[in-house]
Amino acid sequence: MTEVPRTDMRGKVIVCTGAASGIGRSTAEIAAQRGAAVVVADLNEAGGKETVNGIEAAGGAASFIRTDVTQEEDVRRMVEHTVETFGGLHGAFNNAGLPPTSKPLHKLELAEWQRSIEINLTGVFLCMKYEIEVMLEGGGGSIVNTSSAAGLRGNIGFTEYIAAKHGVIGITRAAAVEYGPEKIRVNTLVPGAVRTPMLQAGADLDLNVFSREKYPLARIGEPSELGEAVAWLLSDAASYVTGVYLPVDGGTTAT
Ligand SMILES: NC(=O)c1ccc[n+]([C@@H]2O[C@H](COP(=O)([O-])OP(=O)(O)OC[C@H]3O[C@@H](n4cnc5c(N)ncnc54)[C@H](O)[C@@H]3O)[C@@H](O)[C@H]2O)c1
C-alpha cells in the first residue's frame, strides 16, 4: 500500500501574512502546533508579537517581522528574514487583506479601488514572487493565497474587493500551472463569513444569525476551522493538490 503523507509539519518553515489576528493568527498557531517554525508577518506589530508569544508559550517556534505586503522591499525582507532565521522556506500563507468599502461602484473613489487592489491582489503577487524564488532553490514548496466567497460571485458594495479576490484565484491558477513541474503547489483558500476583527468591523451584521438559506451550516465560521484547512494544504498530506480553490464557508458558495 502507498504510504500517505501526514499533516505533520515538523521540519517545515512557514511564513504567514496577516498573522497578527484572525485567520492568519489561527493558521500560524496550528502550523506551529504541528511542528512548523512560523514567521508571523503583519503591519500590526503588537498583534504580531502577541501571536509569536502565544506560539512560544505553547512550546512552538515563531518569529515576527513587520511587513507591509504592498511594499516590495518589505516583502523581500520578510522572505530573507524567514530563510535567515529558520534556514529555509517550505510553505507560505499569503493572507493579509483589507475589507470591502461597502460603497456602490459609482460612489467608489479611485484611491479606494487602488488601495484594495494593492493590498488584496498586488500584495499576494509580491509575496509569491519572492517566496517562489526561494522555493525554486529549495526544490519545492506549498503556497496558499486567501481569496473570499467574493472571489467567486457578485455582491452589493464589494466592487473593488471582488475584483481583487477574483484576481487572487486567477494568479493562483497561473502560478500552479507555471510551477507545478518544480514541485511548488499553489492553492486558494475561499473563506465564507469568519469570526474575525475584519468581519466584526462590518457594522450591521448579527454574528449569531445566519440564515440556513444562505449558510447551510447556519452559523459563522471560527478562524481555527479555516486554519485547519490551510495547514492541510500546506502539508505533505495535500501532495497531489494544486491549482484549486477550497471553500471553507459553511456551504454558502453552494447556494
Ligand atoms: N473574516 C471573514 O469573514 C473573511 C471572509 C472572506 C475572506 N476573508 C479574507 O481573509 C483574510 C484574513 O482576514 P481576517 O478575517 O482574518 O481579518 P483580520 O482583520 O483579523 O486580519 C487581517 C490582517 O491583515 C493585516 N494587514 C492588513 N493590511 C496589511 C498590509 N498591507 N500588510 C501586512 N498586513 C496587513 C492586518 O493588520 C490584520 O492583522 C483577508 O484576506 C480577508 O479578505 C475574510
The ligand as an SDF file (V2000), in Angstrom:
LIG
                    3D

 44 48  0  0  0  0  0  0  0  0999 V2000
  -13.3800   37.2270    8.1010 N   0  0  0  0  0  0  0  0  0  0  0  0
  -14.0820   36.9220    7.0310 C   0  0  0  0  0  0  0  0  0  0  0  0
  -15.3130   36.7350    7.1140 O   0  0  0  0  0  0  0  0  0  0  0  0
  -13.4070   36.7790    5.6920 C   0  0  0  0  0  0  0  0  0  0  0  0
  -14.1930   36.3250    4.6130 C   0  0  0  0  0  0  0  0  0  0  0  0
  -13.6040   36.1740    3.3660 C   0  0  0  0  0  0  0  0  0  0  0  0
  -12.2650   36.4500    3.1900 C   0  0  0  0  0  0  0  0  0  0  0  0
  -11.5190   36.8950    4.2520 N   0  0  0  0  0  0  0  0  0  0  0  0
  -10.1050   37.1760    3.9930 C   0  0  0  0  0  0  0  0  0  0  0  0
   -9.3130   36.5230    4.9700 O   0  0  0  0  0  0  0  0  0  0  0  0
   -8.0680   37.2270    5.1340 C   0  0  0  0  0  0  0  0  0  0  0  0
   -7.7960   37.4120    6.6190 C   0  0  0  0  0  0  0  0  0  0  0  0
   -8.8010   38.2220    7.1500 O   0  0  0  0  0  0  0  0  0  0  0  0
   -9.3330   38.1120    8.6570 P   0  0  0  0  0  0  0  0  0  0  0  0
  -10.7860   37.9780    8.5850 O   0  0  0  0  0  0  0  0  0  0  0  0
   -8.5120   37.1390    9.4270 O   0  0  0  0  0  0  0  0  0  0  0  0
   -9.1020   39.6310    9.1230 O   0  0  0  0  0  0  0  0  0  0  0  0
   -8.1780   40.3100   10.2330 P   0  0  0  0  0  0  0  0  0  0  0  0
   -8.5160   41.7450   10.1620 O   0  0  0  0  0  0  0  0  0  0  0  0
   -8.3170   39.5760   11.5110 O   0  0  0  0  0  0  0  0  0  0  0  0
   -6.7110   40.0570    9.6670 O   0  0  0  0  0  0  0  0  0  0  0  0
   -6.1770   40.7520    8.5660 C   0  0  0  0  0  0  0  0  0  0  0  0
   -4.7400   41.0770    8.9010 C   0  0  0  0  0  0  0  0  0  0  0  0
   -4.1150   41.6290    7.7360 O   0  0  0  0  0  0  0  0  0  0  0  0
   -3.2320   42.6460    8.1850 C   0  0  0  0  0  0  0  0  0  0  0  0
   -2.9280   43.5860    7.0990 N   0  0  0  0  0  0  0  0  0  0  0  0
   -3.7580   44.4640    6.5030 C   0  0  0  0  0  0  0  0  0  0  0  0
   -3.0960   45.1570    5.5640 N   0  0  0  0  0  0  0  0  0  0  0  0
   -1.8240   44.6940    5.5620 C   0  0  0  0  0  0  0  0  0  0  0  0
   -0.6690   45.0100    4.8120 C   0  0  0  0  0  0  0  0  0  0  0  0
   -0.6720   45.9680    3.8590 N   0  0  0  0  0  0  0  0  0  0  0  0
    0.4720   44.3340    5.0610 N   0  0  0  0  0  0  0  0  0  0  0  0
    0.5010   43.3730    6.0140 C   0  0  0  0  0  0  0  0  0  0  0  0
   -0.5550   43.0300    6.7700 N   0  0  0  0  0  0  0  0  0  0  0  0
   -1.7050   43.6910    6.5310 C   0  0  0  0  0  0  0  0  0  0  0  0
   -3.9770   43.3110    9.3410 C   0  0  0  0  0  0  0  0  0  0  0  0
   -3.0970   44.0510   10.1760 O   0  0  0  0  0  0  0  0  0  0  0  0
   -4.5920   42.0990   10.0250 C   0  0  0  0  0  0  0  0  0  0  0  0
   -3.7630   41.5870   11.0520 O   0  0  0  0  0  0  0  0  0  0  0  0
   -8.2220   38.5290    4.3430 C   0  0  0  0  0  0  0  0  0  0  0  0
   -7.5390   38.4020    3.1100 O   0  0  0  0  0  0  0  0  0  0  0  0
   -9.7250   38.6290    4.1010 C   0  0  0  0  0  0  0  0  0  0  0  0
  -10.0250   39.3610    2.9310 O   0  0  0  0  0  0  0  0  0  0  0  0
  -12.0690   37.0500    5.4920 C   0  0  0  0  0  0  0  0  0  0  0  0
  1  2  1  0
  2  3  2  0
  2  4  1  0
  4  5  1  0
  4 44  2  0
  5  6  2  0
  6  7  1  0
  7  8  2  0
  8  9  1  0
  8 44  1  0
  9 10  1  0
  9 42  1  0
 10 11  1  0
 11 12  1  0
 11 40  1  0
 12 13  1  0
 13 14  1  0
 14 15  2  0
 14 16  1  0
 14 17  1  0
 17 18  1  0
 18 19  2  0
 18 20  1  0
 18 21  1  0
 21 22  1  0
 22 23  1  0
 23 24  1  0
 23 38  1  0
 24 25  1  0
 25 26  1  0
 25 36  1  0
 26 27  1  0
 26 35  1  0
 27 28  2  0
 28 29  1  0
 29 30  1  0
 29 35  2  0
 30 31  1  0
 30 32  2  0
 32 33  1  0
 33 34  2  0
 34 35  1  0
 36 37  1  0
 36 38  1  0
 38 39  1  0
 40 41  1  0
 40 42  1  0
 42 43  1  0
M  CHG  2   8   1  16  -1
M  END
$$$$
